[in-house]
């Protein structure tokens, strides 16, 4: 429903306390409305002795005047019947009973406080009369779940997300809650705690202050807060009388200084106008939240009229409660008009079982009225009026910074975007500059060391004969101690890297195990534990670890065994796959060279077939030592041989280098390579005394009776020398930093092998929830990423290394993967050349293949015979004169036969002769037609 614009200029000045009575009499006695309007009695139960009660009554009276002036046609008129509760629960309940019994009101606006509301809500549900409050803000009232209870002001729980967003924005990890010890104060604790828990913020302490606490009691509680390390406080209390006195004492004892952060809820923000100027000046730097009220001309007109006609007549300053009161009565007037049909015939029915206290009737219009009120929506002067689950919809919140007597909005919080600088700004998670307590422009870190504890008590282990490179505690002549080591240097550097000073002292511990020391920190007997403490899941349940400063892991240490068997050492440089591939490649190259070379003139591969095979294999394998004597005529074969020489050269050089390494380097191998072997053989295992290795090995399946502890590198070496089953061990398990220190002294005798079990490394230990953990973890990152960490490790972990640089445990054979590319290239080129050569040969034999007078098998046989024969000389042993004579050729090379060569060599007449006699080589004289047929 659209409401018309108010016309405040038509109002006359009158005392605000009688404004509602003036309006009601004027309404009922008006001639034009005497017979048309239906009066709807509405009870009002507020504390008229308080500013909020007076302000609410004045605002509701003005709202009714504005509303019915703008809607004279409405058939209903609200008539307010006020009752003063005086801030007392019994008085408020009595007033409600009186309104129900004697006035038979259709609705009740009130009560004033959450404590008054519980019994009143019960009475309203009993009489089926809506109870509408704009001042009772406790979230616990929602748990009553009465359909007749409406809250037209915001519940305290609606602001908890904005408060937690501020805490998260500044990165604070702990917050102390300070609240008044009554129903109002306790109502917000549960919802605020849940909101802070969602963002992983702890509440180490909750300070409850009685509403009637004296100044001395307030000061005593503040000193208690000062002795704690948390410096972020969320305060939830009303302005008067407690809130103003509380912050005056905060300022007086020096808790409004640069180390503190104070956040107040809207309960105090909405009442800042009621504070004295000196109190506001003592609250400089305080942050707070309050509901955002959008600007409108209607709001400006109402504020101007209220200031001139109510405040000017000694009325109370206007706050958001006055705006809610205005919108509440407006919404009820709209709902009454929408339920006007039922209201005309409304009555109160008296139940038969009512007692003297509850002798009031049941309203017949109550159900229709709550339905109409639930559906009422409009744009009020406080913003959008819309009820969800009978609660006013939460608007955006303003983040306000107190700067002297005034307040400045530095940002907003919305449910959709969280913290923003402006409501319509795309810049999320951003606030305007803030003035903090102590006139600082930077936010406080949120905690300090407690004033009653001047130094951190840092526990350090006494290593005795164990690995003192990490922590070494020595006693001086004056009974003082000197603590040094890698862990100590890192911790000192980390503390120095913090943006603030932290005094601390080292306290040596004689505890037998690290778990005992961790538990002492858990009990808060000490503030921290510094040493080579491994971060493991079981310990993290009791304490908080910083980020690791030394990486770690668990590995197995075993002795070396020397491999003295060198009979077949010459085969070890290459794997069997590479040996097989190399041999196959030599044979393949021999075949390829024979294919390309055997038909060349004066080739080196003549003779019988066994002779040719031997010659070509000799040629191929002789390339290993580059001693081949045969000449290559074919250009394709020459290209292949150039590539093959390159492959052979690389193979020989690699083999030589690997073999030289195997012959000169001591061949050492781990005695055991897997954990399963140790478990199956029930071998004896060593572990470092005081570490978590005993539990670790037990979980891996090792029998506890087979576990032997050691406390120093020398003792570990002695256990290995004794041997398994002779009071010694077969293997040892420890963290890698310790094993590396051990190997730096005994590197030629032992090695790490087997899988590496991941651990999170060494970290510093603090009690659970310690605020130092976050800052120290950041400082650990800065230190470990800098060069100073390298210097620390060089000083403590690497200076004692005496291992020769060329000592290796074993040499690996060269595998096929190292030469796969070479073999692939040579093989591909050789295959392509063979294909090219065979293609040319088949093309030159095309006439023979096309001979249709011979069978296909005879033609194939003749082609193969032509390819295989090449230029071999089957009669090379016969004198040349006999060969020429048998072929009818003179010694000077002329043909002695007087026949036509074409007819003599024709396919039809001389098939048997072609098969019987060998062809004439090109080098034997002029070539006839048969010679040309097989020439390549």
Secondary structure, DSSP 8 states (H G I E B T S, - for coil): -------GGG-----GGGHHHHHHHHHHH-GGGTTT-EEEEEEEEE-TTSHHHHHHHHHHHHHHHHHHHH-TT-SEEEEEEEEE-TT-HHHHHHHHHHIIIII--SEEEE-SSHHHHHHHHHHHHHHT-EEEESS---GGGGGG--TTEEE-S--GGGGHHHHHHHHHHTT--B-EEEEESSHHHHTTHHHHHHHHHHTT-B---EEEE-TT--HHHHHHHHHHHHTSSB-EEEEE--IIIIIHHHHHHHHHTT-SSTT-EEEE-HHHHTTGGGS-HHHHHTTTT-EEEEE-----HHHHHHHHHHHHHTGGGT-----HHHHHHHHHHHHHHHHHHHTHHHHHT--EE--TT--STT---EESSHHHHHHHHHT-EEEETTEEEEEETTEE----EEEEEEETTEEEEEEEEETTTEEESSTT-S-BS------BTTTBSS---SB---TT--SEEEEEE--TTS-TTT-EEEE-TTS-EEEESHHHHHHHHHHHHSSS---EEEEEE--SSHHHHHHHHHTTSSSEEESS-B--HHHHTTEEE---SB--EEEEEEEEEE----TTGGGTTB-HHHHHHHHHHHHHHHHHHHHHHTTSTT-S--SSHHHHHHHHHHHHHHTTTT--------HHHHHHHHHHHHHHHHHHHHHHHHHHHHHHS--EEES---HHHHHHTT--EEEETTSTHHHHHHHHT--GGGEEEESSHHHHHHHHHH-BTTTB-SEEEEEHHHHHHHHHHHTTTEEEEEEEEE---B--EEETT-THHHHHHHHHHHHHTSHHHHHHHIIIIITT----TT--S----B-GGGTHHHHHHHHHHHHHHHHHHHHHHHHHTHHHHT-TTS-HHHHHHHHHHHHHHTT--TTTTS-HHHHHHHTTB-TTS-B---S-HHHHT-TTT-HHHHHHS----GGGSS--HHHHHH--
